[in-house]
Amino acid sequence: MTRPRAATAGACLLFLVCCSLPWVGLWNPNGVADTGLYSLYGTRMAHGLIPYRDFFIEFPPGALPALVIPALPGSNYVVWFKIFEALCGAGTIVCLAAILTRLRVSDRNAYVALGVAAVAPALLGPITLSSFDYWPALLITAAVTALVADRQKTGFALLGVATAAKLFPAGLLAVALLYAIRRRGRSSVRPALLSYVAATVVVFAPFAILGPGGLRFSLRTQITRGLQLESLGASILAAAHHLGAYEAHYTPNLPYAQFSGGVASAFATASTIVMLAAIVLVAWLYWRTEGETIDFVTAAAATVVAVVAFAKVLSPQYLLWIVALVAAASVRQKAVIPLLLFSLGLTQIWVPDRFRELQDLDWVTWVLLARNLLLVALFAVLAAGLRVRDPSAAPPAARTLRRPAGPG
């Protein structure tokens, strides 16, 4: 980019305009989905109650800032929460611009990537600012930004904080370590892991001391969840239900829709296995590339898409995790742009107004299946971009990165 500051400012302005659209609702004092629950948690913490010890909370400790900061005395919680999330979303755009600058992309490619990230709220709709997922999205994007800027300790520390906020960024650890090895040699693994573990422990430790039982129960609740209705596995079972090959059952007394029964449990287990296999596949494919910075950015995007696409839980707001990284990877693979945008747009068809129809396994389940297949295609395109290249065709800098001269 020849004018990165102007491009970043323009993208942030477009993002604010999209957030202000009536169906996104930045300035609407009413929330959707879990904003009422967030308000309950945030208000309790603002009044001095300690989560995990004094009350149950299902989110990891790193998510707490996003819940308690909007709980200002005398404030409208939903309005402040949306403003906080909008600031996090703008932060992802700033990080994206920094990544694009490091990649030295053309102005046209940079404007397209920034534009994709900026218009995402308009396509995803009201859930964009009514969930706290722009917070972990900002943390993982900032971690990737720090790594490509050769700030290894900062990058791994941010990745640790991101893991403490939502757990899924742990999937990025393998690719990030391989990137560190290619940049600084194998001796970089230890300080990188120390930074990651230290940051994660710093966030978890106070609550592990004050409320160990509550924290343990919260983590177990998240990890042991079943096959959530909007996941890929559940959408396949919903299609089978329409075709008369499967009879769907829900787990009772849960605040979220989750299939129950032996078949659903098997699909949940298979989903986890496929997700882990996809993460390993991306790491292996990345290691076989020439080690350019764009290869790492593409691998990071593919890893997060793998988590979103194949995990047994896929809430609609999880798509916010992938927006900035996929936009960055689009400078090499233009095909990811329509796949991402259509995935966001299809999600808004049932969120939040037709979620009851989704639970009733009405026609909207076919839209759900189409959205999930688009996410699978998005992963496939990103993974295909991590192809082995001819070393003689790579630029000298890339060949140097493949085999560092020595430790550090």
Secondary structure, 3 states (H helix, E strand, C coil): CCCHHHHHHHHHHHHHHHHCCCCCCCCCCCCCCCHHHHHHHHHHHHCCCCECCCECCCCCHHHHHHHHCCCCCCCCHHHHHHHHHHHHHHHHHHHHHHHHHHHCCCHHHHHHHHHHHHHHHHHHCHHHCCCCCHHHHHHHHHHHHHHHCCCHHHHHHHHHHHHHHHCHHHHHHHHHHHHHHHHHCHHHHHHHHHHHHHHHHHHHHHHHHHCHHHHHHHHHHHHCCCEECCCHHHHHHHHHHHCCCCCCCECCCCCCCEECCHHHHHHHHHHHHHHHHHHHHHHHHHHCCCCCHHHHHHHHHHHHHHHHHHCCCCCHHHHHHCHHHHHHHCCCCCCHHHHHHHHHHHHHHHCCCCHHHHHCCCCHHHHHHHHHHHHHHHHHHHHHCCCCCCHHHCCHHHHHHHCCCCCC
